[in-house]
Structure formats: C-alpha cells, structure tokens
Amino acid sequence: MPSKKLFKNRPEKNIQKRSKDLCLDMLKKLKQKKTPVLQAVKCSLDNSHYDPKKGYLIPKGKKVSSELNVSSVQKISRSLFLMDILLGNLQSGSVNTKRELYYIAKGLIKSDDFYKPLDFEDQSDSDSIIDFICDMFEVYREEMNCFANDRGGQTYSKNLIVTEYLDDGEKAVVDLSQLGTTPFQPKNKPQQFQLKAKKGKIDYCLVVESEGTANTLVANGMTKRNNCIVMGAQGVPSNAVRGWCRTIQDQLKIPIYFYGDLDAYTLQNIYRTLKAGSASSLIRNSDFSAPDVRFLGLLPEDVKNYDLYCYEVSDKDLSEARALKKAKDVLKNDPFFQNKKNKKLAQILKWLIKEKSRCEQQSVFSTNPKNPKVLEEFLIEKIKSGSYI
C-alpha cells in the first residue's frame, strides 16, 4: 500500500510550525518597530528555468515581497486570515475546494464586523491569496488540504487495473476492461492510485488533445485491437490531467504520446504544459508534468506526406493572431523552447509563424473518408516508424 504521504518525493514540510514561526517573527518585528515582509516564490516566465535533465520548468530564485504598508496591509491581513482557515483544515483533517474556501471566508466576514475590511469582491481575490500562501511556503494546495474540483482525463484501456487507496485505509479496485466505452475519470488525487497491467505489459499511452476524438478512437475499437491506454486531455491540461499522466509515466514506465492540432496554441499552451508544466505553477511542476511525453503530431511533414487539409490563419482572427504573436515571444523568452533539447519543437513554431497555417487533428479523416479506422492506422504507423518528437 502506498504511503499516506500524498507526494512521496516531496520533502516533509511542517506547515503548522512554519506558520507559527512566521507569525511570531511578524509580531517580533512590529514590537521592534520594524516592517514585516512576506516573501513568496515568483511564479512567472522570467523566473523560470528549464532543466533538461529533470524535464520541467523550475524557479530560478526570484521572490515577490509584500512589505507591510498602507497599500499592502489588506493583502497581508487577508493572507493571515486565509492561512488560519487552511491551518484549521490541516488540524481537523477537513478538505475544501478554492470556491468553498471563498464562501467559508465570506461567512466568517459576514458573522463578525472585525473582519469586514478583509472582504473579497469575488473568488479571484481569495484564489490569488491562497496561491500566494502556497508560493510563500513552497507547498502544493493539496498539502494545504485544498483540492481542485477537476478530474483527470477520460481514460480507456482493456489492460489497466487501477487500485485507489482511500484515506480510511480501504481500497477500491477498478478494472478498466469492464467499463466498456465508459471512461475512467480519476479524481484529482492521482498519487493515491496504484497502476498495473492486467496481463503482460501495456505498450503505450496515447494522450489526445480532443476528448471527442479520443472517444471516437475507443468507440471504433482502438483499445480492443491494441494493448494501450487512450486518454482525452480536454484541451489545456488541468493539474489533475497532468498529475494523472505523471502517475502513468512513473508507475507503468511506458511510452506516452501526445496527439493534437498542428498550431501554435496546441504546441505552446497544451503540449508544453503537459510535458514541462507552467510558469504560473513553478513549485508544482515536479509532480504535475510528464517530461517523457512525446509529440506525435500533427507534424509539418504529416501535412505533406498525407496531403492533409489545412487552412490559412488570418490576422483578422484575434485568437489566432494572439497565438502566433505569443509563438514569436516564447521563441525569444521561453526557456523550454530555447533549450537545444527542444530544438525540433521550436522549429515547428517557426514553421507555423512562416506558413501562417493550421491543421486540425481531425483532418486525417479526410484521407480515407470510408475507413473508420483511418486515424488509428495513421497513429500506429507514426508510432512504429518513429515519426514523433
């Protein structure tokens, strides 16, 4: 049975002791007529470093500081207020989502006029404070008993068994082969799962950008004919999807391939986030990224080799224009695309900027409209021939 510790590779952090020490230090400074300062890891691209050995973005060392003054007194007070709520959860063993914590805070503020100056206009205000607290202590929200309400990607396989170890010591076993075409959707605690193949070894995991296309592959029999896992990534991967992919990578040690559109948005927002994490969550990337995932496509050579239908990206389309503008920016500033290990991925971005073209993952269906297995055959051919990055 896995350890009750949720993230086994994380150093133990005594959050309650560190919180107490922080508050005592603030009181000490106030008594000495000094200005208390709260510091947190700066989670942004300019503080990101890509370590090719680790395979994900890590912080360089820059901090953001909140010094107690007229303009920051509300932020610091809110931080201490929400920190007290989170510590209460740790002590009692209770868990909450960010939205629930927002309403818990609103309820406390409503019941006591003393807290009125701390009131939040909307949830984004309290969310940012929770993120600041976690970045300050360099802990995950989950380590503060704050869990997102999202779920991991829809997952299908005829040869995967998932054992979930529950907090009370009980365990639940799910044999994915018994679910038919109903997907297994892991909750946002992928580290509590133990994975194994039902028989033999699973050959690979295919992560599909479009959940609908993943469903189509399964409905047309891909998991029956191939010893694999198929997962729908739901667009930009959530923490739950990223953590689930990391669990598959670490426990099953099988190749993981990503299949999605050939466009700037997919490459820099979806694939990079799945593979190397994001700049906005630098302290989380070690457990919420899957560095071994490979880019199966679509690739520029697929467009040529299979005569795939593409369409021109118009500058008048604001979302497409923003994606191309960001592509130029990441080539200059994103350490992931600047690293020589990811040179081929950067070349695809350059190709997209030059060609101003976009090719959707579903375009493969146009190559043989009467063959329901056309996409499956296309993907297997690319995997066997090594046509991926």
Summary of the structure (lengths in Angstrom):
residues: 389
radius of gyration: 23.3
end to end distance: 35.8
largest distance: 79.5
contacts: 1214
relative contact order: 0.11
helix: 49%
strand: 17%
